[in-house]
C-alpha cells in the first residue's frame, strides 16, 4: 500500500483538485490530500499526502510558504490577478524607491481582508460563488504574518516587477499586491505566481506530473520527514505494542508534540508532564 508525500510542481492551468485527481489515477490510490490550495494560474510546490500520510495534513508543523510573484501597477481586476476583468485604471506612476519603502509596512503580523474570489466560507457559502453571482459581502480581516517581502526587479517604464514573499499560511499574495498598489496611490494586479516553498519542501524537491506518469513510487518521501522538528521517542517492542493500543507511557521529553518510532515510524504523540499519549498514528495496532 502506497503511503508518503510527493511534492508536485503544479502546472499552470490546473486546479489543486485537478492535480489530486490526476495523481489518484496514476497511483491507483483514493486517499490523497494536499496542503495549501493554489489557484489555476499559479505554479509550484504542492505537497500531496498519499494513503495513510493524508492524516498528516492538519497537523503539519511547518505551514509557512514562499512565493515569487510578478505584478503590474496601473490597473485592478475583480479577481486581483490578471485572469479577472479590469475594474479600474490609474495614471499614477511609482518609482522603485517608493515601492521598497512601502513594502516595509507589510512585514510582520498584519491584518488582511480575504478577496471575494477565494475559497473562504461565509454563512456556509464560498466567497467565489458569491462573487460569480455579482455579490460582494463584508469580510472580517484575518491575521497573517509576512516574514519577508522584497522587490527583486522593477521596470519603471512598464510599471511591472517581481516580488519575493515568505509568509504564513492563509496569506493571499494577490491581495498583498492589491493593497500595495493602494498604498502607492495607484492600483496593482498580480500577473504571475510561483510557490517556491511549502511545508518544508522547495521547488528543487518537486516532481512534474509527466515524470510521475513514468513511475511515481520512486518519488515518494516518508511522511516522518515532515516532522523532523519534533523530538524523537524510540520504543522497544513491548512499549510499541502498548502505545499502538492507546496506552499512555512515561518518557523524559519536553511538553508538546513528539515523533514516535518502534520498528518503524508510528506517528505523533502529545507529551505532558512526562507522559506520552497517542495524538495521530500512521500505523495501527497489529492483530496478535
C-alpha positions as CSV (number, residue, x, y, z in Angstrom):
1,X,0.0,0.0,0.0
2,X,1.4,3.4,-1.0
3,X,1.9,5.9,1.8
4,X,4.0,9.1,1.9
5,X,4.5,12.5,0.5
6,X,5.0,13.6,-3.1
7,X,5.8,17.3,-3.6
8,X,4.4,18.1,-7.0
9,X,5.4,21.1,-9.2
10,X,1.8,22.2,-10.1
11,X,1.5,23.3,-13.7
12,X,-0.3,26.4,-14.8
13,X,-4.0,25.9,-15.7
14,X,-4.5,23.1,-13.3
15,X,-6.5,23.5,-10.0
16,X,-5.1,21.8,-6.9
17,X,-8.0,19.3,-7.2
18,X,-7.1,18.6,-10.8
19,X,-3.6,17.6,-9.6
20,X,-5.1,15.3,-6.9
21,X,-7.5,13.7,-9.4
22,X,-4.6,13.1,-11.8
23,X,-2.5,11.5,-9.1
24,X,-5.3,9.3,-8.0
25,X,-5.3,7.8,-11.4
26,X,-1.5,7.5,-11.6
27,X,-1.1,6.0,-8.1
28,X,-4.4,4.0,-8.0
29,X,-5.0,5.4,-4.6
30,X,-8.1,7.4,-3.5
31,X,-6.7,8.7,-0.3
32,X,-4.7,11.8,-1.4
33,X,-4.8,15.1,0.4
34,X,-2.9,18.3,-0.2
35,X,-1.8,21.2,1.9
36,X,-2.4,24.7,0.6
37,X,-4.6,25.3,-2.4
38,X,-3.0,27.0,-5.5
39,X,-5.1,29.0,-8.0
40,X,-5.1,27.6,-11.6
41,X,-2.8,30.4,-12.8
42,X,-0.2,29.6,-10.1
43,X,2.6,27.1,-10.4
44,X,5.0,25.5,-7.9
45,X,5.1,23.5,-4.8
46,X,2.0,21.4,-4.0
47,X,2.8,18.6,-1.5
48,X,0.5,15.6,-1.9
49,X,-0.1,13.3,1.1
50,X,-0.7,9.7,-0.1
51,X,-2.6,6.9,1.7
52,X,-2.2,7.0,5.5
53,X,0.1,10.0,5.1
54,X,-3.1,12.0,4.4
55,X,-3.7,12.0,8.1
56,X,-0.8,14.5,8.4
57,X,-2.4,17.4,6.5
58,X,-4.0,19.1,9.5
59,X,-1.1,18.6,12.0
60,X,2.0,19.8,9.9
61,X,4.4,21.8,12.0
62,X,5.7,23.9,9.1
63,X,2.8,25.7,7.4
64,X,4.8,28.8,6.2
65,X,5.1,29.4,2.4
66,X,7.4,31.2,0.0
67,X,6.4,32.8,-3.3
68,X,7.8,34.6,-6.4
69,X,5.1,36.9,-7.7
70,X,5.0,39.1,-10.8
71,X,2.9,42.2,-10.8
72,X,1.9,45.3,-12.8
73,X,0.8,48.7,-11.5
74,X,-1.9,50.9,-13.0
75,X,-5.0,48.8,-13.0
76,X,-7.1,46.5,-10.8
77,X,-9.3,43.5,-11.6
78,X,-12.2,41.8,-9.8
79,X,-10.0,38.8,-9.0
80,X,-7.0,40.9,-8.1
81,X,-5.0,38.9,-10.7
82,X,-4.5,39.0,-14.5
83,X,-7.3,36.4,-15.1
84,X,-10.0,38.8,-14.0
85,X,-11.9,41.7,-15.6
86,X,-10.4,45.1,-15.3
87,X,-12.3,47.3,-12.9
88,X,-10.2,50.5,-12.7
89,X,-7.2,52.1,-14.2
90,X,-4.8,54.7,-12.8
91,X,-2.3,57.1,-14.4
92,X,-0.2,57.4,-11.2
93,X,3.3,56.0,-11.7
94,X,5.6,54.7,-9.0
95,X,9.3,54.6,-8.6
96,X,11.3,51.7,-7.3
97,X,12.3,53.6,-4.2
98,X,8.6,54.2,-3.4
99,X,7.8,50.6,-3.7
100,X,10.7,49.5,-1.5
101,X,9.6,52.0,1.2
102,X,6.0,50.8,1.0
103,X,6.9,47.1,1.4
104,X,8.2,47.7,4.9
105,X,4.7,48.5,6.0
106,X,3.5,45.0,5.0
107,X,6.0,42.9,7.0
108,X,5.4,41.4,10.4
109,X,1.9,40.5,11.7
110,X,-0.7,42.3,9.7
111,X,-4.5,42.0,9.0
112,X,-5.7,41.1,5.6
113,X,-9.2,41.1,4.1
114,X,-9.7,37.9,2.1
115,X,-10.6,38.6,-1.6
116,X,-14.1,37.9,-2.9
117,X,-12.6,35.4,-5.3
118,X,-11.4,32.9,-2.6
119,X,-12.5,29.7,-1.0
120,X,-13.2,31.3,2.3
121,X,-16.7,30.4,3.6
122,X,-19.2,33.0,5.0
123,X,-22.5,31.6,6.2
124,X,-21.8,28.3,4.6
125,X,-21.0,29.7,1.1
126,X,-17.7,30.1,-0.7
127,X,-16.8,33.7,-1.4
128,X,-16.0,32.9,-5.1
129,X,-19.5,31.5,-5.5
130,X,-21.0,34.8,-4.3
131,X,-18.6,36.8,-6.4
132,X,-19.7,34.9,-9.5
133,X,-23.2,35.9,-8.7
134,X,-22.0,39.5,-8.8
135,X,-22.3,39.9,-5.0
136,X,-19.8,41.5,-2.6
137,X,-20.1,40.8,1.1
138,X,-18.3,42.2,4.1
139,X,-15.3,40.1,5.2
140,X,-13.6,40.1,8.5
141,X,-9.8,40.9,8.4
142,X,-7.6,37.9,9.2
143,X,-4.3,37.9,11.0
144,X,-1.3,36.8,8.8
145,X,2.4,37.2,9.1
146,X,4.7,38.4,6.3
147,X,8.3,37.5,7.2
148,X,9.9,38.8,4.1
149,X,8.6,41.0,1.3
150,X,11.2,42.3,-1.1
151,X,11.3,43.8,-4.6
152,X,13.6,41.7,-6.8
153,X,13.0,43.7,-10.0
154,X,11.0,46.6,-11.3
155,X,10.7,48.2,-14.7
156,X,9.7,51.8,-14.2
157,X,8.8,52.2,-17.8
158,X,6.3,49.3,-17.9
159,X,5.4,49.6,-14.2
160,X,5.9,45.9,-13.7
161,X,8.1,43.9,-11.4
162,X,8.9,40.8,-9.3
163,X,8.4,40.3,-5.6
164,X,9.6,37.5,-3.3
165,X,7.5,36.8,-0.2
166,X,7.8,34.5,2.8
167,X,4.6,34.3,4.7
168,X,2.3,32.4,7.0
169,X,-0.5,30.0,5.9
170,X,-3.6,31.8,4.7
171,X,-1.9,34.8,3.1
172,X,-3.3,35.9,-0.3
173,X,-0.4,37.2,-2.4
174,X,-2.7,38.9,-4.9
175,X,-4.3,40.8,-2.1
176,X,-0.9,41.9,-0.8
177,X,-0.2,43.3,-4.3
178,X,-3.6,44.9,-4.5
179,X,-3.0,46.6,-1.1
180,X,0.5,47.6,-2.1
181,X,-1.0,49.4,-5.2
182,X,-3.4,51.3,-2.9
183,X,-0.6,52.2,-0.5
184,X,1.3,53.6,-3.5
185,X,-1.7,55.7,-4.5
186,X,-2.3,53.7,-7.6
187,X,-3.6,50.2,-8.4
188,X,-1.8,46.8,-8.5
189,X,-2.5,43.4,-10.1
190,X,-0.7,40.1,-9.8
191,X,0.3,38.8,-13.2
192,X,2.0,35.5,-12.3
193,X,2.7,33.4,-9.2
194,X,5.0,30.6,-8.3
195,X,5.1,28.9,-4.9
196,X,8.8,28.1,-4.2
197,X,8.4,26.5,-0.8
198,X,5.6,24.9,1.2
199,X,5.6,22.5,4.2
200,X,9.3,22.4,4.2
201,X,9.6,21.4,0.5
202,X,11.2,23.5,-2.1
203,X,10.8,23.6,-5.9
204,X,14.0,21.6,-6.3
205,X,12.4,18.7,-4.5
206,X,9.3,18.7,-6.6
207,X,8.3,16.3,-9.5
208,X,6.2,17.1,-12.5
209,X,3.1,15.2,-13.4
210,X,4.7,13.9,-16.5
211,X,7.5,12.3,-14.5
212,X,5.0,10.8,-12.1
213,X,3.3,9.1,-15.0
214,X,6.6,7.3,-15.8
215,X,7.0,5.8,-12.3
216,X,5.6,7.5,-9.2
217,X,6.8,5.3,-6.4
218,X,10.4,6.4,-6.6
219,X,9.4,10.0,-5.8
220,X,7.5,9.1,-2.5
221,X,9.1,10.7,0.6
222,X,8.4,9.1,4.0
223,X,5.8,11.2,5.9
224,X,8.0,11.3,9.0
225,X,10.3,13.8,7.2
226,X,7.6,16.4,7.7
227,X,8.0,16.1,11.5
228,X,11.8,16.2,11.9
229,X,11.5,19.4,14.0
230,X,9.9,17.4,16.8
231,X,11.9,15.4,19.4
232,X,12.1,11.7,18.7
233,X,10.9,8.9,21.0
234,X,12.0,5.3,20.3
235,X,10.0,2.4,21.8
236,X,11.1,-1.2,22.3
237,X,8.7,-3.9,21.1
238,X,6.7,-4.1,24.3
239,X,6.2,-0.4,24.7
240,X,5.4,-0.1,21.0
241,X,2.6,-2.6,21.3
242,X,1.2,-0.8,24.4
243,X,1.4,2.6,22.6
244,X,-0.3,1.3,19.5
245,X,-3.2,0.1,21.7
246,X,-3.6,3.6,23.2
247,X,-1.7,3.1,26.5
248,X,-0.2,6.3,28.0
249,X,3.5,5.8,28.5
250,X,6.2,7.7,30.6
251,X,9.1,9.4,28.8
252,X,11.6,12.2,29.5
253,X,10.7,14.7,26.8
254,X,9.7,18.3,26.8
255,X,5.9,19.1,26.8
256,X,4.5,19.4,23.3
257,X,4.5,17.0,20.3
258,X,7.0,14.3,19.6
259,X,7.5,11.8,16.8
260,X,7.3,8.2,17.9
261,X,9.2,5.2,16.4
262,X,9.1,1.5,17.0
263,X,10.4,-0.8,14.4
264,X,9.4,2.0,12.0
265,X,7.6,5.4,12.3
266,X,4.4,5.2,14.2
267,X,3.1,8.7,14.5
268,X,2.9,11.8,16.6
269,X,2.4,11.9,20.3
270,X,1.4,14.5,22.8
271,X,3.8,14.9,25.7
272,X,2.7,16.4,29.0
273,X,4.3,16.2,32.4
274,X,6.5,13.3,31.5
275,X,3.7,11.2,30.0
276,X,3.2,10.4,26.3
277,X,-0.1,9.5,24.7
278,X,-1.0,9.0,21.0
279,X,-2.1,12.0,19.1
280,X,-2.1,10.9,15.4
281,X,-0.9,7.5,14.4
282,X,0.1,6.4,10.9
283,X,0.1,2.8,11.9
284,X,-2.5,0.6,13.6
285,X,-2.1,-2.0,16.3
286,X,-1.3,-5.4,14.8
287,X,-3.6,-8.3,15.5
288,X,-2.0,-10.8,17.8
